[in-house]
Amino acid sequence: MNPLRARCGWVGAIGVLSSVMLFILTGCASLASDQTAQAAPSVSAASLPSEDDDWSQLKAQMRIDLNRYNSREITRTSIATPPAASAQSRDREFNQRAQALFAPLSRMPLRLPVVGVRSSNLDDSWHAPRDGGSRVHKGIDIFAPKGTEVVAVVDGVISFIGDQKLGGHCIWLTTENGASFYYAHLDRWAAGLYEGMEVQAGDLIGYVGNTGNAKYTPSHLHFAINENDEMVNPYPLLTHAAPTLHAKVHTTLSGGPVSTR
């Protein structure tokens, strides 16, 4: 065998073997890189369940804290059943509610409705029998000479002027909080007075008389108060009212009604 030819054959075989080994190594490297690239998304996707687990743990902790707070509040709050109210306590509660109901009227500063009359001159005739006991008196009578000036006891609006069978010449004075004051048996109304007219405490609105069913009695003013659609006794309120020494008279000028003394 020719030595030179044998050597060339071995060299060719070694070259072929080297090419095969290089191809195998290159393919393995490419396969490893592809597998790594495919595995990367699976790692990031695996992080999502852990975030959900964190949120579930947070909700569970919040629930535990809420239950602990509720338990503490229940322990702190007394659950004892209140005792049944006695008759005396119920009466006391009723009186308190009644006082609260009429508190705005009680705090309202009133003037005595008849000029020159003082609280010591008043007589409490509330619910006194009338017409042989067939009805009761729902107001008080303030006696004064015929023609004595009658004034508004508070600031308000003249809501009614007219004649009634029993009351004769009458006036209703209504305030913004709903209380109304009734003047009856007037001899006449003040000049220029009209329904809807705004008046102030102390303004002249009429004169004492004996009209209506009082024509056979001494001249007097029948004065009554309506609060929350109920007639109430005006006597306790007028005992604390300020006396009226002079009436303010409205005179109508070109610029409108003004008040003068």
ABEGO torsion letter per residue (X at the ends): XBAAAAAAAAAAAAAAAAAAAAAAAAAAAAAAAAAAAAAAAAAAAAAAAAAAAAAAAAAAAAAAAAAAAAAAAAAABBABBBBBBBAAAAAAAAAAAAAAAAAAAAABBBBBABBGBBAAABBBABGBBBGGGABBBBEBBBBBBBGBBBBBABBBBBABBEBBAAAEBBBBBBBAAGBBBBBBGBABBBBGBBBGBBBBBGBBABBBBABEAAAABBBBBBBBBBBGGBBBBAAAAAAABBBBABBBBBBBBAAEBBBBX
